[in-house]
Amino acid sequence: MVARIVLRACKACNFITEDEVCPRCGSPTTKEWQGMVAIADWEKSEIAHKMGIKTNGRFALKVR
């Protein structure tokens, strides 16, 4: 049997992680999220600028 990885999104910064607490800001995470964007170069990304993202990584578009 293969263990399934459950991705969670931070309720404060939308960062996607496997942890129950966000490793970036320390806020709780949830399994209730939709859409994902991967930011490779936040300084040049228009999407990162519009979302207020200041680091590279995977982020949820909508978090409940």
Backbone as a ProteinNet text record, in pm:
[ID]
protein_1_A
[PRIMARY]
MVARIVLRACKACNFITEDEVCPRCGSPTTKEWQGMVAIADWEKSEIAHKMGIKTNGRFALKVR
[TERTIARY]
84.4	0	89.7	52.4	129.5	65.3	148.7	98.2	68.4	-42.2	-82.4	-44.3	19.9	60	-59.4	-89.8	-199.5	-139.5	-166.9	-118.2	-216.4	-162.1	-241.9	-196.6	-284.1	-252.1	-262.7	-171.5	-170.8	-289.2	-356.1	-471.5	-429.9	-305.3	-259.9	-186.4	-90.1	-6.3	-27.7	-116.8	-152.1	-40.9	70.3	180.1	133.1	169.2	127.9	237.7	196.9	288.5	217.9	291.6	233.5	208.8	260.5	253.7	121.6	88.2	-33	-12.1	114.5	149.9	243.1	219.1	297.5	443.6	538.4	679.4	728.6	653.5	694.7	645.6	519	464.8	412.7	401.7	358.2	207.7	129.6	-16.3	-66.8	-189.3	-244.4	-273	-272.4	-301.8	-432.8	-486.6	-613	-604.3	-688.6	-699.3	-798.8	-870.4	-974.6	-915.5	-865.7	-809.9	-830.9	-819.3	-839.4	-735.3	-692.9	-601	-460.4	-362.2	-224.2	-145.2	-55.7	36	176.3	271	410.5	488.6	550.9	628.6	776.3	844.5	986.2	1074.6	1026.1	1102.5	1004.7	982.2	879.6	907.9	1032.9	1064.9	1018.9	1012.2	972	828.5	762.9	630.4	519.4	436.6	322	217.1	200.8	105	146.9	275.2	324.6	302.3	324.8	303.6	156.3	65.5	-78.2	-128.2	-66.9	-107.5	-35.4	64.3	139.4	241.8	289.3	385.7	527.3	609.1	746.6	851.2	812.3	905.9	866.1	957.6	929.2	862.1	784.2	720	585.3	511.5	377.1	274.9	173.8	73.7	-66.4	-161.8	-301.5	-366.3	-457	-528.2	-645.3	-709.5	-822.5	-811.5	-818.3	-810.3	-934.2	-995	-1114.6	-1079.1
-117.2	0	124.4	223.2	345.8	456.5	525.8	638.9	755.4	820.6	932.9	1063.9	1151.2	1281.5	1376.1	1441.2	1537.4	1677.1	1754.7	1892.2	1982.3	2076.5	2169.6	2311.1	2408.3	2547.9	2631.5	2723.8	2813.9	2909.7	2930.1	3020.2	3166.5	3197.4	3336.8	3374.9	3291.9	3330.3	3244.5	3144.7	3057.3	2961.9	2955.7	2865	2720.6	2635.1	2495.3	2409.9	2326.9	2242	2113.1	2018.4	1895.5	1907.7	2012.4	2030.6	2092.2	2070.8	2130.2	2274.8	2315.5	2454	2502.7	2621.7	2677.1	2697.3	2642.2	2661	2803.7	2880.4	3017.3	3119.8	3109.4	3215.2	3162.7	3030	2973	2965.4	3003.6	2998.1	2856	2824.6	2691	2672.6	2545.9	2514.4	2437.2	2425.8	2356.9	2272.1	2168.4	2085.5	2145.6	2248.6	2311.8	2427.4	2396.3	2499.5	2458.1	2555.6	2529.5	2603.2	2542	2603.5	2618.4	2608.6	2621.1	2700.4	2785	2856.6	2833.3	2805.6	2786.7	2909.7	2975.1	3096.2	3058.8	3079.4	3046.3	3169.6	3287	3411.3	3521.2	3537.7	3629.7	3775.2	3811.1	3950.1	3988.9	3892	3919.3	3875.8	3809.5	3753.2	3855.3	3878.3	3967.4	3904.6	3773.6	3704.2	3717	3696.4	3710.5	3852.1	3949.1	4088.7	4115	4064.6	4085.7	4011.9	3895.3	3818.7	3862.2	3949.9	3996.1	3895.3	3808.8	3704.7	3759.9	3739.4	3791.1	3680.5	3554.1	3441.6	3343	3257.4	3151.9	3034.9	2956	2838	2810.7	2717.4	2681.6	2747.8	2809.9	2881.9	2847.3	2842.2	2816.1	2945.5	2933.1	3049	3087.6	2984.7	3009.8	2918.3	2975.4	2899.4	2928.4	2821.9	2839.9	2826.7
0	0	0	-77.7	-91.5	-7.7	70.1	148.7	55.1	77.3	-6.9	60.4	-13.5	39	30.3	140.5	145.4	150	46.9	44.6	117.2	192.2	270.3	232.9	251.3	221	347.5	361.7	477.3	467.8	580	582.4	574.9	606.7	605.9	477.2	434.2	319.6	194.5	201.2	88.2	44.9	117	83.4	96.3	-0.3	0.9	63.5	159	234.3	273.7	328.9	382.3	532.6	595.1	740	785.2	913	969.5	1012.1	1020.5	1051.8	941.1	890.7	780	821.6	743.4	776	748.6	672.4	639.7	739.4	781	869	1002.9	1018.9	1145.6	1165.9	1067.2	1077.2	1049.6	1091.9	1063.9	914.7	871.9	732.2	724.9	604.2	582	455.7	449.6	329.2	230.7	272	189.4	108.8	-10.5	-98	-243	-333.8	-477	-558.4	-666.3	-761.2	-705.2	-793.5	-750.5	-852.6	-802.6	-889.2	-833.5	-923.2	-883.8	-927.9	-832.5	-860.1	-859.9	-973.6	-985.9	-966.1	-1005.3	-988.5	-949.9	-820.4	-771.7	-808.3	-826.3	-858.8	-999.2	-1091.5	-1230.1	-1259.7	-1165.5	-1188.8	-1164	-1264.4	-1248.9	-1156.9	-1164.4	-1077.9	-932.3	-903.6	-766.1	-715.9	-800.7	-762.8	-729.2	-813	-789.4	-665.8	-634	-516.7	-389.4	-402.9	-286.5	-237	-325.8	-290.1	-304.6	-201.5	-200.4	-192.7	-220.5	-221.3	-330.4	-368.3	-464.8	-393.8	-467	-409.8	-474.1	-414.2	-461.5	-369.3	-429.6	-353.5	-403.1	-309.8	-344.8	-393	-488.9	-539.5	-447.9	-387.9	-299.3	-178.3	-58.6	66.7	148.3	202.2	285.8	430.8
[MASK]
++++++++++++++++++++++++++++++++++++++++++++++++++++++++++++++++

